Amino acid sequence: MCGRGLRLSPDKEDCLLLDFGENFKRLGRIDKKRSISLCPSPPRPSIDTKECPECHAQINVFLRICPECGYVFPPGEKEELEDDFLPEFGELLDDETKEKITYIRSQRKMRFTRKLVPDDLWALWSRRYSDTILCNDWLYQAVFRGDTSIAAQQQFLSYLNSFNPQSSKWVSFHMELEFGQPNRVYKSKSKGRYSPPPVNLNQMNWWELLQVSNSATPEEVKSAYSQLAPTADDNEIKLLNWAYEEFENSTKTKSNKEYVLAEVIDWGDVIAEIDLHLARLGWSVDRAKDYLMRTYGVKSRLYLTDRQIMSFLDYLKAQ
């Protein structure tokens, strides 16, 4: 029946599908490319749609703005404390070294999330693990964990450029540390053996991607996003999301008090102190997540505000 509705016809622009059996949730979008299998039990399709809470339309799961009604989805918790993408480093690692690698990768990701300078990571490693040399390969894809899309590269490039680097070599070093060197072959459990695409060091402009002026109003930006999103594929939608987030960031201002707070506090030391108190109290990752969810409504401390993370540290100290 869906196929009949999607047939091309003169003066036909839309096809309204009423899904009373939640087939979109089970099977995904009808315009999704599907691999045909002769196996009796083909792989279960991944969920690639979500429901708009305002108009209840089934839309692409990556969309930030519903193209039907204009509802703006709040930023989702895309990242967890666990490292879902861990490359195979080509060496036999004992459990202690694996634990060190997991820790330093989470610290690399935390610095990106909280917009901290990435370079003090090596000093942190030296303070904690002076008996082991930090291998740069251990940091590969610590932030985006398998995502080498243009949108991911632009997001990381914006983060690096926010520190006004004096050398393009510094930017190139961190970009290749995250996304890999094109001439190398990497191996992971999810991708197997592969060579990553070349990194793009050219920063894009959000207004050009959204096809608006750099002085566009929020309403104009939302309208442009809603017009471009319906015909975009998943990677193009991620790029549009990055452009929209860049627009949001350009309109945000911090209070002087928050700015001074961020300048004075060394957040790397704060996170390290939290880790020490969690170990002292014997808290598991699940217990910490449960406390953060009950107290602050988030699953990870990466999503706490500056005041919330200091409040969390004060709570742990008092226990």
KOLVEX-818245 format. One line per field, with one value per residue: residue number from 1; x, y, z of N, C-alpha, C, O in turn. Coordinates in steps of 0.2 Angstrom, whole numbers, plus 2048, in hexadecimal, padded with zeros to 3 digits. Example, Ala and Ser with C-alpha at 12.3 -4.5 7.8 and 13.67 -1.06 7.14 Angstrom:
2
seq = (1_2)
n_xx = (842_840)
n_yy = (7E4_7F5)
n_zz = (827_823)
ca_xx = (83E_844)
ca_yy = (7EA_7FB)
ca_zz = (827_824)
c_xx = (842_840)
c_yy = (7F0_800)
c_zz = (827_827)
o_xx = (847_843)
o_yy = (7EF_806)
o_zz = (82A_828)
This chain:
319
seq = (1_2_3_4_5_6_7_8_9_10_11_12_13_14_15_16_17_18_19_20_21_22_23_24_25_26_27_28_29_30_31_32_33_34_35_36_37_38_39_40_41_42_43_44_45_46_47_48_49_50_51_52_53_54_55_56_57_58_59_60_61_62_63_64_65_66_67_68_69_70_71_72_73_74_75_76_77_78_79_80_81_82_83_84_85_86_87_88_89_90_91_92_93_94_95_96_97_98_99_100_101_102_103_104_105_106_107_108_109_110_111_112_113_114_115_116_117_118_119_120_121_122_123_124_125_126_127_128_129_130_131_132_133_134_135_136_137_138_139_140_141_142_143_144_145_146_147_148_149_150_151_152_153_154_155_156_157_158_159_160_161_162_163_164_165_166_167_168_169_170_171_172_173_174_175_176_177_178_179_180_181_182_183_184_185_186_187_188_189_190_191_192_193_194_195_196_197_198_199_200_201_202_203_204_205_206_207_208_209_210_211_212_213_214_215_216_217_218_219_220_221_222_223_224_225_226_227_228_229_230_231_232_233_234_235_236_237_238_239_240_241_242_243_244_245_246_247_248_249_250_251_252_253_254_255_256_257_258_259_260_261_262_263_264_265_266_267_268_269_270_271_272_273_274_275_276_277_278_279_280_281_282_283_284_285_286_287_288_289_290_291_292_293_294_295_296_297_298_299_300_301_302_303_304_305_306_307_308_309_310_311_312_313_314_315_316_317_318_319)
n_xx = (804_80A_813_80A_806_811_814_819_810_808_807_807_80D_80E_80D_802_804_7FC_800_7FB_7FF_80C_816_821_829_82D_833_839_83D_834_83A_847_857_858_860_85E_85B_85E_85E_855_852_854_85E_858_851_858_852_84D_845_83C_82F_827_823_81A_812_811_817_820_831_842_84E_859_856_856_84C_83B_835_827_820_828_82D_83A_846_84E_85F_866_86B_879_884_88C_894_89A_8A6_8A1_8A7_8B5_8C5_8CE_8DE_8E9_8F1_8F5_8ED_8ED_8E1_8E2_8E9_8DF_8D5_8DB_8DC_8CE_8CA_8D2_8CD_8C0_8C3_8C8_8BD_8B5_8BB_8B8_8AA_8A8_8AF_8BD_8CE_8D7_8E5_8EA_8E8_8F2_8FB_8F3_8F2_8FF_900_8F8_8FB_90A_912_910_910_906_8FE_8FA_8F2_8E8_8DF_8D7_8C8_8C2_8B8_8AE_8AC_8AB_8A4_8A8_8A3_8A0_899_89C_8AA_8AA_8A4_8AE_8B8_8B4_8B4_8C2_8C7_8C1_8CA_8D3_8DF_8F0_8F7_8F5_8F9_8F7_8E9_8E7_8EE_8E6_8DA_8DD_8E1_8D4_8CC_8D4_8E2_8E3_8EB_8ED_8E8_8DB_8D3_8C4_8B8_8AB_8AC_8B6_8C4_8CA_8CD_8CD_8C4_8CB_8CF_8C6_8CB_8C6_8BC_8AA_89C_88E_883_884_882_875_86F_86C_86E_87B_876_869_859_853_846_848_853_84E_843_84B_852_848_843_84E_851_847_84B_858_865_86B_878_879_86F_875_87F_877_872_87D_880_875_877_882_87D_875_87E_885_87C_87B_87F_88A_889_892_896_896_8A0_8AB_8AC_8AE_8BB_8C3_8C3_8CA_8C5_8C9_8D0_8C5_8BD_8C6_8C7_8B9_8B9_8C2_8BB_8B0_8B6_8BA_8AE_8A9_8A0_897_897_889_883_887_881_874_872_875_86B_85F_861_866_860_867_871_87F_88E_893_88A_886_884_88F_88D_886_88F_899_890_88E_89B_89C_893_898_8A3_89E_89A)
n_yy = (7FA_806_808_80B_817_81F_820_829_837_843_854_84F_850_84C_83E_837_82D_823_81B_80F_804_805_802_809_80B_7FE_7FA_805_813_815_819_815_80E_7FD_7ED_7DE_7CE_7BC_7B4_7AB_7B1_7C1_7CE_7D8_7E8_7F8_804_813_81E_82B_831_840_84B_855_855_848_842_835_836_838_831_839_846_857_861_860_85E_85F_866_86F_86D_86E_862_85F_85F_84E_841_83C_835_829_824_818_810_80D_80B_803_803_7F5_7F3_7EC_7E6_7DC_7DF_7E1_7DF_7EA_7F4_7F6_7FC_808_80D_80E_818_823_826_829_835_83D_83E_845_852_857_858_861_86B_86E_871_865_861_85F_852_849_84D_84A_83C_839_83C_833_827_824_81A_814_817_822_81D_824_81E_819_822_823_827_82A_833_834_827_81D_825_82D_837_846_84F_84C_84E_85C_860_85D_864_872_872_871_87D_886_889_892_88E_88F_888_87F_872_86D_86C_863_858_854_852_847_83E_83B_837_82F_82B_82C_824_819_808_803_7FA_7F3_7EC_7EF_7F4_7ED_7EB_7FA_809_81A_828_837_845_854_864_870_87C_87D_888_88B_892_891_884_882_88B_898_8AA_8B0_8B8_8B3_8B1_8A7_8A1_8A1_899_88D_88A_889_87D_874_873_86E_862_856_850_84C_840_835_839_846_84C_84B_855_860_861_864_871_877_877_87E_88A_88C_88D_898_8A2_8A1_8A8_8AA_8AD_8B9_8B3_8A5_8A4_8A8_89E_893_896_896_889_87A_86E_861_85D_85D_853_848_848_845_838_831_832_82B_81E_81D_81C_810_810_80A_80B_80A_80E_81B_821_81F_827_834_835_835_840_84B_849_843_837_837_83F_847_84F_858_868_876_87A_86F_864_868_868_85A_855_85B_854_847_848_84A_83E)
n_zz = (800_804_7F9_7EF_7F2_7F1_7E4_7D6_7CF_7C5_7CC_7D8_7E9_7F6_801_80D_81A_825_833_83D_843_848_83F_839_844_846_83A_834_829_81A_80F_810_80B_808_80C_802_808_806_811_81D_829_829_82F_83C_839_83D_848_841_842_84A_855_854_861_860_854_851_846_83D_83C_835_840_843_842_847_847_844_834_831_83B_841_84E_85A_85E_86E_871_870_87B_875_878_882_892_890_884_875_869_866_860_859_85F_85A_863_871_880_891_89F_8A8_8A0_896_89E_8A1_894_891_89A_896_88A_88D_893_889_881_88A_88B_87F_87F_889_884_887_886_87D_87F_88C_88F_88E_898_8A3_8A1_8A4_8B2_8B8_8B3_8B3_8B0_8A4_892_889_87B_86B_862_86A_86D_861_859_865_869_85F_85B_850_847_839_831_827_82E_83B_83B_838_844_84E_849_84A_858_85B_854_85C_866_860_858_855_84B_83D_83D_849_84A_840_845_850_84A_842_84C_851_846_83E_833_822_81A_822_828_832_83F_845_850_84C_83F_838_82E_827_81E_823_81D_815_820_822_823_821_827_827_824_82E_829_81B_819_81D_814_816_81B_825_82F_832_839_847_843_835_833_839_82F_824_827_828_81B_814_81A_818_80B_80D_810_81E_822_81C_824_830_82E_82C_839_840_83B_83F_84D_84E_84B_856_860_85D_861_86E_87E_88C_89D_8A7_8B3_8B1_8A7_8AE_8B7_8AF_8AA_8B5_8BC_8BB_8B1_8AE_8B9_8C2_8BD_8BF_8CD_8D0_8CB_8D4_8E0_8DD_8DB_8E8_8EF_8EA_8E0_8D2_8C0_8BC_8C7_8C9_8BD_8C0_8CB_8C5_8BC_8C4_8CC_8C3_8B7_8AC_8A4_8A4_8AA_8A1_89C_8A5_8AC_8B0_8BD_8C2_8C1_8CB_8D6_8D6_8D9_8E6_8ED_8EC_8F4_900_904)
ca_xx = (800_80E_815_805_806_817_815_819_80A_808_804_807_813_80F_809_801_804_7F9_803_7F7_802_813_81B_827_82D_830_836_83D_83A_832_83F_84E_859_858_864_85A_85F_85B_85E_84E_851_858_85F_853_853_859_84D_850_840_83A_829_827_81E_815_80D_811_819_826_836_849_850_85F_854_855_846_836_833_820_81D_82D_82F_842_848_853_865_865_872_87C_88A_88C_89B_89D_8A8_89E_8AB_8BC_8C9_8D3_8E4_8EE_8F6_8F2_8ED_8EB_8DB_8E4_8EA_8D8_8D1_8DE_8DA_8C7_8CA_8D5_8C9_8BB_8C5_8C9_8B6_8B2_8BE_8B5_8A4_8A8_8B2_8C3_8D4_8D9_8EC_8EC_8E6_8F8_8FD_8EE_8F4_906_8FF_8F4_8FF_911_916_90E_910_900_8FE_8F5_8ED_8E3_8DA_8D4_8C1_8BF_8B3_8A8_8AB_8A9_8A1_8AD_89F_8A2_896_8A1_8B0_8A9_8A3_8B4_8BC_8B1_8B7_8C9_8C8_8BF_8D0_8D7_8E5_8F5_8FA_8F1_8FC_8F4_8E3_8E8_8F0_8E0_8D5_8DF_8E0_8CD_8C9_8D9_8E6_8E0_8EF_8ED_8E3_8D8_8CF_8C0_8B3_8A5_8AD_8BB_8CA_8C8_8D1_8C8_8C4_8D0_8CC_8C5_8CE_8C2_8B6_8A4_898_887_87E_884_87F_86E_86D_869_873_87E_872_863_855_851_841_84A_857_849_840_850_853_842_843_854_851_844_84E_85F_867_86D_87E_877_86B_87A_882_872_871_883_87F_870_87A_887_879_873_884_886_877_87B_883_88B_889_899_898_897_8A6_8B1_8AC_8B1_8C2_8C7_8C3_8CD_8C0_8CC_8D1_8BF_8BB_8CA_8C5_8B3_8BB_8C5_8B6_8AB_8B9_8BA_8A8_8A8_89B_898_894_882_880_888_87C_86D_872_875_864_85A_863_866_85C_86C_875_886_890_895_884_885_886_895_88B_884_895_89B_88C_88F_8A1_89B_88F_89C_8A8_89B_898)
ca_yy = (800_80C_809_80E_81E_822_820_830_839_84B_858_84C_852_849_838_837_826_822_815_80D_7FE_807_7FF_80E_80A_7F8_7F9_80A_817_811_81B_813_808_7F6_7E8_7D8_7C8_7B6_7B1_7AA_7B6_7C6_7D3_7DD_7EF_7FC_80A_819_823_82D_835_847_84B_85A_853_841_83F_831_83A_836_832_83E_84D_85C_865_85C_861_85F_86B_873_86C_86D_85D_861_85A_848_83E_837_832_826_823_812_811_808_80A_803_7FF_7F0_7F7_7E8_7E3_7D8_7E3_7DE_7E3_7F1_7F9_7F7_800_80E_810_811_81E_829_827_82D_83C_840_840_84A_858_859_859_867_871_86F_870_85E_85F_85D_84B_845_84E_846_835_838_83D_82D_820_826_814_812_81C_823_81C_828_81A_817_827_824_827_82A_838_832_820_81A_829_831_83B_84D_853_84A_852_863_862_85D_86A_877_871_873_884_88B_88B_897_88B_893_884_87A_86B_86B_86A_85D_852_852_84F_840_83A_839_834_82B_82D_829_81F_813_804_802_7F4_7F4_7E7_7F0_7F5_7E8_7EE_7FF_80F_81F_82D_83D_84A_85A_869_876_87D_87F_88D_888_896_88F_87D_883_88F_89F_8AF_8AF_8BB_8B0_8B0_8A0_89F_8A0_893_887_889_886_876_870_872_86A_85B_851_84D_84B_83A_835_83D_84D_84E_84D_85B_865_861_868_878_87A_877_884_890_88D_88F_89F_8A6_8A1_8AC_8A8_8B2_8BA_8AF_89F_8A5_8A8_897_88E_898_895_882_875_869_85B_85B_85C_84C_843_847_841_830_82F_831_825_818_81C_81A_80A_811_807_810_80A_812_822_823_81F_82D_83A_835_837_847_850_847_841_831_838_845_84B_854_85C_86F_877_87A_868_860_86A_865_853_854_85C_84E_841_84A_84A_837)
ca_zz = (800_804_7F3_7EA_7F4_7EF_7DD_7D3_7CB_7C4_7D1_7DF_7EC_7FC_803_814_81C_82C_836_843_845_84A_83A_838_84A_846_834_832_824_814_809_812_807_80C_808_802_80A_805_817_820_82F_828_835_83E_837_842_849_83E_842_851_855_856_867_85F_84F_851_840_83E_838_836_847_844_841_84D_846_841_82E_831_83F_843_855_85B_863_872_870_873_87E_870_87A_889_895_88D_87E_871_863_869_85B_85B_85E_857_868_877_885_897_8A1_8AB_89A_893_8A2_8A0_88D_891_89E_893_884_88F_895_883_87F_88F_889_879_881_88E_881_88A_882_87D_880_892_890_88E_89F_8A7_8A1_8A8_8B9_8BA_8B1_8B1_8AE_89D_88D_885_874_868_85F_86F_86D_85B_85A_86C_86A_85B_85C_84A_842_835_82C_826_834_841_83A_839_84B_851_846_84E_85F_85B_852_861_86A_85C_857_851_846_83A_83E_850_848_83C_84A_854_845_840_852_852_840_83B_82E_81C_818_826_828_838_840_84B_850_848_838_835_82B_823_81E_824_818_817_825_81F_827_81F_82B_823_827_82F_825_814_818_81D_80E_818_81D_82C_834_831_83F_849_83F_82E_834_839_829_81F_829_827_814_812_81E_815_806_80F_813_825_822_81B_82A_836_82D_82D_840_842_839_844_854_84E_84B_85D_864_85B_864_875_882_893_8A2_8A9_8B8_8AE_8A3_8B2_8BA_8AA_8A9_8BB_8BE_8B6_8B1_8AE_8C0_8C5_8BB_8C2_8D4_8D0_8CA_8DA_8E5_8DB_8DD_8F0_8F2_8E7_8DB_8CB_8BB_8BC_8CD_8C8_8B9_8C3_8CF_8C1_8B9_8C9_8CF_8BE_8B1_8A7_8A5_8A4_8AD_89B_89A_8AB_8AC_8B4_8C4_8C4_8C2_8D1_8DB_8D7_8DD_8ED_8F0_8ED_8F9_907_906)
c_xx = (804_811_811_805_80C_818_814_813_80A_804_804_80D_814_80B_808_800_801_7FB_800_7FA_80A_818_821_82C_831_835_83A_839_839_837_846_850_85A_85C_85F_85E_85B_85B_857_84D_856_859_85A_855_853_854_850_84B_83F_833_829_822_819_810_80D_813_81F_82B_83D_84B_856_85C_853_84F_841_834_82B_81D_822_830_837_843_84E_859_865_86C_874_881_889_893_89E_8A0_8A6_8A2_8B2_8C0_8CD_8DA_8EA_8F3_8F2_8F3_8EA_8E5_8DD_8E5_8E3_8D5_8D4_8DC_8D2_8C6_8CC_8D1_8C3_8BD_8C6_8C2_8B3_8B5_8BA_8AE_8A3_8AC_8B9_8C9_8D6_8E0_8EE_8EB_8ED_8FC_8F9_8F1_8FB_905_8FC_8F8_906_915_915_90D_909_901_8F9_8F0_8E7_8DD_8D6_8CC_8BE_8B9_8AD_8A7_8A8_8A6_8A7_8A9_8A2_89F_89A_8A7_8AF_8A8_8A9_8B9_8BA_8B4_8BE_8CA_8C5_8C5_8D5_8DE_8EA_8F8_8F5_8F3_8F9_8ED_8E3_8EA_8EA_8DB_8D7_8DF_8D9_8CB_8CE_8DC_8E4_8E4_8F0_8E7_8E1_8D4_8CB_8BB_8AD_8A6_8B2_8C1_8C8_8CD_8CC_8C9_8C9_8CC_8CC_8C6_8CA_8BC_8B0_8A1_891_882_87E_881_877_86B_86A_86F_875_87B_86B_860_854_84C_843_84F_853_846_845_851_84E_841_848_853_84D_847_856_85F_869_873_87D_873_870_87D_87E_872_877_883_87A_873_87F_883_877_878_886_881_877_880_884_88B_890_89B_89A_89E_8AC_8B2_8B0_8B9_8C6_8C8_8C6_8C9_8C3_8CE_8CB_8BC_8BF_8C8_8BE_8B5_8BE_8C0_8B1_8AF_8B9_8B4_8A5_8A2_89C_895_88D_87F_881_883_875_86D_871_86E_85F_85B_863_863_861_86F_87C_888_892_890_882_887_88C_893_889_88A_898_897_88D_895_8A0_897_893_8A1_8A5_899_89D)
c_yy = (806_80D_80C_816_822_822_827_831_841_84E_855_84D_84E_842_837_830_826_81B_813_807_7FF_803_803_80C_803_7F7_7FF_80E_813_813_819_80D_802_7F1_7E1_7D2_7C2_7B2_7B0_7AF_7BC_7CB_7D7_7E4_7F3_802_810_81F_825_831_83C_848_850_857_84C_83E_83B_834_836_837_837_845_851_860_861_861_862_865_870_872_86A_868_860_85C_854_846_839_833_82F_826_81D_813_80C_806_809_7FF_7FA_7F2_7F2_7E6_7E0_7DD_7E0_7E2_7EA_7F6_7FB_7FC_807_811_812_817_824_82B_82B_834_840_843_846_851_85B_85B_860_86C_873_86E_868_85C_85D_856_847_847_84A_83E_834_838_836_827_822_820_811_818_81C_822_820_824_818_81C_828_822_827_82E_835_82B_81C_81F_82E_835_842_851_852_84E_859_865_862_863_871_878_873_87A_888_88D_890_894_88F_88F_87F_873_868_868_863_857_850_84F_848_83B_837_835_830_82E_829_823_819_80F_802_7FC_7F5_7EE_7E8_7F1_7F1_7ED_7F4_805_815_824_833_842_850_860_870_877_880_884_88A_88C_893_888_87E_888_895_8A4_8AE_8B3_8B9_8B0_8A9_89D_89D_89A_88D_885_886_87F_872_86F_86E_863_855_84D_84B_844_83B_83A_844_850_850_853_861_866_865_86F_87B_87B_87D_88A_892_88F_896_8A4_8A6_8A5_8A9_8AE_8B3_8B5_8A8_89F_8A5_8A1_893_890_896_88D_87E_86F_862_858_859_855_847_842_844_839_82E_82E_82C_81E_817_819_813_80A_80E_80C_810_80E_819_825_824_826_834_83A_837_83E_84D_84F_845_83B_831_83E_84A_850_858_863_870_877_873_864_861_867_85E_851_855_857_848_842_849_843_834)
c_zz = (800_7FD_7EE_7EC_7F2_7E8_7DA_7CF_7CA_7C9_7D8_7E3_7F3_7FD_80A_816_824_82E_83D_846_847_845_839_83E_849_840_831_82C_81E_80E_80B_80D_80B_808_808_803_808_80C_81A_826_82E_82E_836_83C_83D_842_846_83E_849_850_857_85B_865_85A_84E_84A_841_839_839_83D_848_844_847_84D_842_83A_82D_835_842_84B_855_860_867_870_874_877_879_872_881_88B_892_886_879_86B_866_863_85E_85A_85C_85C_86E_87D_88C_89A_8A4_8A5_897_897_8A1_899_88E_895_89A_88D_887_891_88E_880_884_88D_883_87B_885_88B_884_885_882_87F_886_894_891_895_8A4_8A7_8A5_8AF_8BC_8B9_8AE_8AF_8A7_898_88A_87E_870_865_864_86F_866_85C_861_86D_866_85A_856_845_83F_830_82C_82C_83A_841_83B_840_84F_84F_849_855_85F_859_857_866_866_85B_853_84B_844_83B_845_84E_844_840_84E_850_843_846_853_84C_83C_835_827_819_81C_826_830_839_846_84B_84C_841_834_833_827_823_81E_81E_81A_81C_821_824_825_822_826_827_828_82A_81D_813_819_818_811_819_824_831_834_838_841_844_838_82E_834_833_824_820_827_81F_811_814_81A_80F_807_812_81A_826_821_821_82F_835_82E_835_843_841_83E_84B_854_84E_852_861_863_85E_86B_878_889_897_8A4_8AF_8B6_8AB_8A8_8B6_8B5_8A9_8AF_8BD_8B8_8B6_8B1_8B5_8C4_8C4_8BE_8C9_8D4_8D0_8D0_8DF_8E3_8DC_8E5_8F3_8EF_8E3_8D4_8C6_8BB_8C2_8CC_8C3_8BC_8C8_8CB_8BE_8BE_8CC_8C9_8B8_8AB_8A9_8A5_8A6_8A7_89A_8A0_8AA_8B1_8BC_8C7_8C5_8C9_8D7_8DC_8DA_8E4_8F0_8F1_8F3_900_909_90A)
o_xx = (803_812_813_805_80B_81D_810_810_80D_7FF_800_813_819_806_80D_7FB_805_7F9_802_7F9_80D_81D_827_832_837_83A_83E_834_83D_838_84B_84C_85D_85C_85C_864_855_858_853_847_85B_855_857_85A_850_851_855_84C_840_832_82C_81C_814_80A_809_812_823_82A_83E_84A_857_860_851_84C_843_832_829_819_820_833_83A_841_852_858_864_871_873_883_886_898_8A4_89D_8A8_8A1_8B5_8BF_8CE_8DC_8F0_8F9_8EC_8F8_8E5_8E4_8D9_8E3_8E2_8D1_8D1_8DB_8D1_8C2_8C9_8D0_8C0_8B9_8C5_8C1_8AF_8B1_8B9_8AC_89F_8AE_8BA_8C8_8D7_8E1_8F3_8EC_8ED_8FF_8FC_8F1_8FC_909_8FE_8F8_907_91A_917_90B_906_904_8F3_8EA_8E1_8D8_8D1_8CA_8B9_8B5_8A7_8A2_8A2_8A6_8A9_8AD_8A5_8A2_89B_8AA_8B4_8AA_8AB_8BD_8BE_8B6_8C0_8CF_8C7_8C4_8DA_8E3_8E8_8FB_8F1_8EF_8F7_8EB_8DF_8E7_8E9_8D7_8D2_8DF_8D8_8C7_8CB_8DA_8E3_8E2_8F3_8E2_8E5_8D1_8CD_8BA_8AA_8A2_8B3_8C2_8C4_8D1_8C7_8CE_8CA_8C6_8D0_8C3_8CC_8B7_8B1_8A2_88E_87E_879_87E_874_865_864_875_872_87C_866_863_855_84C_841_84F_854_845_843_852_84F_83E_847_856_850_846_859_85B_86A_873_880_874_86F_87F_880_871_877_884_87B_871_87F_885_877_877_888_883_873_885_87F_88D_894_8A1_89F_8A2_8B1_8B7_8B4_8BD_8CC_8CD_8C5_8C9_8C0_8CD_8CB_8BA_8BD_8C9_8BD_8B2_8BC_8C0_8AF_8AC_8B9_8B4_8A1_89E_8A1_892_88A_87A_87D_880_872_867_86D_86B_85A_856_860_862_85E_870_87F_885_893_891_87D_88C_88D_897_88A_88A_89B_89A_88D_895_8A3_899_893_8A2_8A8_897_89C)
o_yy = (80B_813_810_81A_828_825_82B_82D_844_84C_857_84C_84D_841_837_82C_829_816_816_805_7FA_801_800_80C_802_7F4_7FE_80C_80F_80F_81B_809_802_7F1_7DF_7D1_7C2_7AC_7B5_7B1_7BC_7CA_7DA_7E6_7F2_803_813_823_821_833_83D_846_850_858_849_838_83C_834_832_83C_839_84A_84E_862_85E_866_866_869_875_876_867_869_863_857_854_849_833_82E_832_827_81D_817_806_801_80F_7F9_7FA_7F4_7F5_7E4_7E1_7DF_7DC_7E8_7EE_7FC_801_801_80C_817_818_81B_829_831_830_839_846_848_84A_856_861_861_864_871_879_86A_866_856_85A_853_842_842_848_83B_82F_835_834_822_821_821_80C_81E_817_826_81F_827_817_81B_82C_81E_824_82D_835_829_819_81D_832_838_844_855_856_851_85D_86A_866_865_875_87D_877_87D_88E_892_891_897_892_892_87C_86E_862_863_85F_851_84A_84A_843_835_832_830_82D_833_823_81F_814_811_801_7FA_7F7_7EB_7E4_7F0_7F0_7F2_7F2_806_816_825_834_843_852_861_875_873_885_885_888_888_894_887_87A_889_897_8A2_8AA_8B3_8BD_8AF_8A5_897_898_896_888_87F_882_87B_86C_869_86A_85E_850_847_849_841_840_83E_848_856_855_857_866_86C_86A_873_881_880_881_88F_897_894_89A_8AA_8AA_8A6_8A7_8B3_8AE_8B3_8A5_89A_8A1_89F_88F_88B_894_88B_87F_86A_85D_852_855_851_841_83D_840_835_828_829_828_81A_812_815_810_805_80F_811_815_812_81D_82A_828_829_838_840_83C_842_852_853_846_839_82D_843_850_855_85C_864_86C_874_871_860_85D_865_85B_84D_852_855_845_83D_847_842_82E)
o_zz = (7FD_7FB_7EA_7E7_7F1_7E5_7DD_7CB_7CF_7CC_7DC_7E0_7F5_7F9_80E_813_828_82C_842_84C_849_848_838_83D_84B_840_82D_82A_81C_809_807_80B_811_802_80D_801_809_80C_819_827_830_833_831_83E_842_83D_849_83A_84E_84A_85D_85A_869_85B_84A_849_846_833_83E_840_84E_845_84C_852_83D_83B_829_832_845_84D_851_866_865_86E_87A_875_87A_86F_885_888_891_882_879_868_867_862_864_854_85B_85B_86E_87F_88B_897_8A3_8A6_895_894_8A1_899_88B_893_89A_88B_883_891_88F_87E_882_88E_883_879_884_88E_885_881_888_880_887_899_895_898_8A9_8AD_8A9_8B3_8C1_8BD_8A9_8AC_8A5_89A_888_87B_872_865_862_872_866_85F_862_872_868_857_856_83F_843_82B_830_82F_83E_846_83E_843_853_853_84B_858_864_85C_857_86A_868_85D_84E_847_847_83B_845_851_846_83F_84E_852_843_845_855_84D_837_832_828_816_81A_824_834_834_84B_845_849_83D_82E_837_822_828_81B_81B_820_81B_81D_829_828_822_823_82D_823_828_81A_80E_815_818_80E_818_828_837_836_83D_83C_843_835_829_831_831_820_81C_824_81D_80C_811_81A_80F_803_815_81D_82A_825_822_833_839_830_837_847_845_840_84E_859_851_855_865_867_85F_86F_875_88C_895_8A4_8AF_8B8_8AB_8A7_8B7_8B8_8A8_8AF_8BF_8B3_8BB_8B3_8B6_8C8_8C8_8C0_8CC_8D9_8D3_8D2_8E3_8E8_8DF_8E7_8F7_8F1_8E2_8D2_8C8_8BA_8C1_8CE_8C3_8BA_8C8_8CC_8BD_8BC_8CD_8CA_8B3_8A5_8AE_8A8_8A5_8A8_897_8A0_8A6_8B5_8C0_8CC_8CA_8CC_8DC_8E1_8DE_8E8_8F6_8F6_8F7_905_90F_90C)
